[in-house]
Amino acid sequence: MSRLRVLAAMSGGVDSAVAAARAAEAGHDVTGVHLALSRNPSSYRTGARGCCTLEDARDARRAADVNGIPFYVWDMAEQFHASVVQDFVDEYARGHTPNPCLRCNEKIKFEAVLDRAVALGFDAVCTGHHARLASSPDSTGRRRLVRSVDPAKDQSYVLGVLTSEQLSRAMFPLGDTTKDRVRAEAAERGLAVADKPDSHDVCFIADGDTRAFLRQQLGSAPGQIVAPDGTVVGSHDGSYAFTIGQRKGLRIDRPAADGRPRYVLSIEPVSGTVTVGPPESLDVREIEAAGPVWSGCAPPSEPVDCLVQLRAHGEVYPAVCAPAADGVRVSLRTPARGVAPGQAAVFYDGDAVLGSATITGTIRSAA
């Protein structure tokens, strides 16, 4: 491999520290950069979480020193707020279920950061994501995104929104390594973050209370919780506090006649109505999705057999994906449960990503 100018995005966690070390060890000219994403870093999650805090910036700087690479901090708080935080709030207000990590990869790390890196003369952006890149089997020469060898840590789903052009300038040095081995290697390299816990939950919600965060952003919007027949079974302060398939925290006033648990079946944000019912009512056979991005193949002109993943670390379903006037239509060979608008559908050929699209609607088995 030729020597490249590489910008290594360093979150302050163990994965990005080892990824940067490997890129430098491979002979590339590596520069580390930490993304300052919070307008007020003390308001973001504190503790050893590996994302967004002042201590994470310090951890990233120390790792860069150990790796012997230059290090900078880029203030991207405004872009992050507009593209990730505000998108998160807006999507919940619409009754959707967004994935902020996926949006961050799309809009920040591989759009804003990559664009700036290329403008500064860098050839590639290196991250600590657990995924691989492989040559496409066709004659296009494109690079395909492939699952990590560590299934428990695979992050190809949250990278499935990337375009083929973005993948051509991406570098994922950890895709061939398990997380346990990454930690061991970090210790061998003398990186203080070797035992630092992984980041979890939503980095910009300091206490992890999504409902309280959304209430602060959107205010109180009382509404009713109803059964499928329209019977009122409870009330709420905002439909944005619910997601399709949710079971806990429904605050239902009366139990179901059959004594079975109830789940959120639908959310109507205009009227504020949340409908709950039995779990089998969540079974989905067909999915409508918009804005497809085909990174691993040419946009299909006819139905294709594939596998589809509907949430991070979620189950994979055999499916047929067909082009439609407003995006794609996905027919599942076995029903999926709790599929919500706003989630991403990522399509695979075995372990290789073909593309992705944003779910806009579903057709349920019960219908």
Secondary structure, 3 states (H helix, E strand, C coil): CCCCEEEEECCCCHHHHHHHHHHHHCCCEEEEEEEECCCCHHHCCCCCCCCCCHHHHHHHHHHHHHHCCCEEEEECHHHHHHHHHHHHHHHHHCCCCCCHHHHHHHHHHHHHHHHHHHHCCCCEEECCCCEEEEECCCCCCCEEEEECCCHHHCCHHHHCCCCHHHHHCEECCCCCCCHHHHHHHHHHCCCHHHHCCCCCCCCCCCCCCHHHHHHHHHCCCCEEEECCCCCEEEEECCHHHCCCCCCCCCCECCCCCCCCCCEEEEEECCCCEEEEECHHHHEEEEEEEEEEECCCCCCCCCCEEEEEECCCCCCEEEEEEEEECCEEEEEEEEEEECCCCCCEEEEEECCEEEEEEEEEEEEECCC
